[in-house]
Amino acid sequence: MKKVLVGTVALLSLAGVSGQVSAAETSTVGAKSSLQAQAETQVAAVSSQKGVAKSETRPSLSIGSNSSYVDDLQQILKDLKYDTSVDGIFGPKTQAVVKQVQADHNLSQDGIVGPLTWAALDQNKVERQQFTVDDAIAIGQKKLGKNIVFGGDGRLVKDNKKQSYYQLKAANKDWIDEGGSGTIGWFHIYKDGRVVEE
């Protein structure tokens, strides 16, 4: 418990929360104390605020921009599985990829990276850590069967209700082994366990 308490106090400090730790909180036994839960909630809120603040402090980028911010943007796009190179020049290809990102996140598709696009990129990065493509494949196999294989571009996108999902093509291994394509169809796989056929 002491280790959890020290970690919790560190989390609270990180989140900018100060105060006394009560005797009741120090004697809590279990997987997660109320203090630890509070700390995690506050850290998440601060992280979210920092993400928004970070997105608002980066410059708007558009066609013709060339700077280290363009390098950062292109690397983020690449990390999020969008097809782009990292050359520090915001040209037509980068603009097209930015428009795709904006479409994938229900944003205005103007090809300009402003605060909303930066925030969507930052949020996508966090969500990809919390819900990986491997997680989505495991959910898909649980729903459709272990003999199903999945493929796709690995991008995490949003539906019109701002719910994140992976769009994956499902194929039956048995059909592939028999010489066919094995294709069953395309599915949206959500973190909450939904598997929705297109």
C-alpha positions in Angstrom: 0.0 0.0 0.0 2.9 2.4 0.8 4.1 2.1 -2.9 0.6 2.9 -4.2 0.3 5.8 -1.8 3.7 7.3 -2.9 2.7 6.8 -6.5 -0.6 8.5 -5.9 1.0 11.4 -4.1 3.4 11.7 -7.1 0.4 11.7 -9.5 -1.3 14.3 -7.5 1.8 16.5 -7.5 2.1 16.0 -11.3 -1.6 17.1 -11.6 -1.0 20.1 -9.5 -3.2 18.9 -6.7 -2.0 19.5 -3.2 -3.4 18.8 0.3 -3.2 16.5 3.2 -3.6 12.7 2.8 -6.1 11.6 5.4 -5.6 8.7 7.7 -8.6 6.9 6.0 -7.0 7.2 2.6 -3.6 5.9 3.9 -5.3 2.8 5.4 -7.3 2.0 2.3 -6.5 -1.6 1.2 -7.3 -2.8 -2.3 -6.3 -2.4 -5.9 -7.1 1.2 -6.1 -7.6 3.7 -3.3 -10.0 6.6 -3.7 -7.0 8.9 -3.6 -5.4 7.1 -6.4 -8.6 7.2 -8.5 -8.9 10.9 -7.8 -5.3 11.4 -8.8 -5.7 9.5 -12.1 -8.8 11.5 -12.9 -7.0 14.7 -12.2 -4.0 13.7 -14.2 -6.2 12.7 -17.1 -8.0 16.1 -16.9 -4.7 18.0 -16.7 -3.2 15.9 -19.6 -6.3 16.7 -21.7 -6.0 20.4 -20.9 -2.3 20.3 -21.7 -3.1 18.6 -25.0 -5.5 21.4 -25.9 -3.1 24.1 -24.7 -0.3 22.4 -26.7 -2.5 22.4 -29.8 -3.3 26.0 -29.3 0.3 27.1 -29.0 1.5 25.4 -32.2 1.2 27.5 -35.3 -1.4 27.0 -38.0 0.2 25.2 -41.0 -0.9 25.2 -44.6 0.4 24.7 -48.1 3.8 26.4 -48.4 4.7 26.1 -44.7 8.1 24.7 -44.0 9.5 24.5 -40.5 10.2 22.0 -37.7 6.5 22.1 -37.0 5.8 20.7 -40.4 8.4 17.9 -39.6 6.5 17.3 -36.3 3.1 17.2 -38.1 4.4 14.8 -40.8 5.9 12.5 -38.2 2.6 12.5 -36.2 0.7 11.7 -39.4 3.1 8.8 -40.2 2.9 7.5 -36.6 -0.9 7.5 -37.0 -0.6 5.4 -40.1 -1.2 8.0 -42.7 0.9 7.8 -45.9 3.3 10.7 -45.9 7.0 11.5 -45.9 8.8 13.6 -43.4 10.6 16.4 -45.3 9.5 19.6 -43.4 7.6 21.0 -46.5 3.8 21.3 -46.4 3.1 20.5 -50.0 0.1 19.1 -51.9 0.6 15.5 -50.6 0.7 16.7 -47.0 -2.3 18.9 -47.6 -4.2 15.9 -49.0 -3.3 13.7 -46.0 -4.4 16.5 -43.6 -7.7 16.7 -45.5 -8.1 12.9 -45.0 -7.3 13.3 -41.2 -9.9 16.0 -41.0 -12.5 13.8 -42.8 -11.6 10.9 -40.5 -12.3 13.1 -37.5 -15.4 14.9 -38.7 -13.6 18.3 -39.1 -13.9 20.8 -41.9 -11.7 19.6 -44.7 -9.8 22.8 -45.4 -6.3 21.3 -45.4 -5.1 23.8 -42.8 -3.7 22.5 -39.5 -5.1 24.8 -36.9 -6.0 24.2 -33.2 -8.9 21.7 -33.9 -6.7 19.6 -36.2 -3.8 19.6 -33.8 -6.1 18.6 -31.0 -7.6 15.8 -33.1 -4.1 14.5 -33.9 -3.1 14.7 -30.2 -6.3 12.9 -29.1 -5.9 10.2 -31.7 -2.3 9.5 -30.5 -3.6 9.0 -26.9 -6.6 6.9 -28.0 -4.3 4.6 -30.1 -2.3 3.9 -27.0 -5.5 3.0 -25.1 -7.1 1.0 -27.9 -4.6 -0.6 -30.3 -5.3 -2.3 -33.7 -4.4 -5.6 -31.9 -7.2 -4.9 -29.4 -9.6 -4.3 -32.3 -8.5 -7.6 -34.0 -9.0 -9.5 -30.7 -12.6 -8.0 -30.4 -13.3 -8.9 -34.1 -12.1 -12.5 -33.6 -14.1 -12.9 -30.5 -17.3 -11.8 -32.3 -16.6 -13.4 -35.7 -14.4 -16.4 -34.9 -10.8 -17.3 -34.4 -10.4 -18.4 -38.0 -11.0 -14.8 -39.2 -8.0 -12.7 -40.2 -8.1 -8.9 -40.4 -6.3 -6.3 -42.5 -6.5 -2.6 -43.0 -4.5 0.6 -42.9 -4.3 0.6 -39.1 -5.9 4.1 -38.8 -8.1 5.0 -35.9 -11.0 7.1 -37.2 -14.2 8.7 -35.8 -17.8 8.1 -36.7 -20.4 10.9 -36.9 -21.0 10.5 -33.1 -17.2 11.0 -32.4 -16.7 7.4 -31.4 -13.3 6.0 -32.4 -13.1 2.7 -34.4 -10.7 0.8 -36.7 -12.0 -0.1 -40.2 -10.8 -3.6 -40.9 -11.3 -6.1 -43.7 -12.2 -9.5 -42.5 -11.3 -12.7 -44.3 -11.9 -16.4 -43.5 -8.6 -18.4 -43.3 -10.3 -21.6 -44.4 -11.5 -20.0 -47.6 -8.1 -18.5 -48.2 -6.5 -21.9 -47.7 -8.9 -23.3 -50.4 -7.6 -20.7 -52.9 -10.3 -18.0 -52.5 -9.9 -14.4 -51.4 -11.6 -15.3 -48.1 -13.2 -11.9 -47.9 -16.2 -11.6 -45.6 -16.5 -7.8 -45.6 -15.4 -4.6 -44.0 -16.1 -3.9 -40.3 -15.9 -1.0 -37.9 -14.5 -2.3 -34.6 -15.0 -0.2 -31.5 -13.3 -0.2 -28.1 -16.7 -1.0 -26.4 -16.8 -4.3 -28.3 -19.1 -3.4 -31.1 -18.3 -4.9 -34.5 -20.4 -3.2 -37.2 -20.4 -4.4 -40.8 -20.2 -1.7 -43.4 
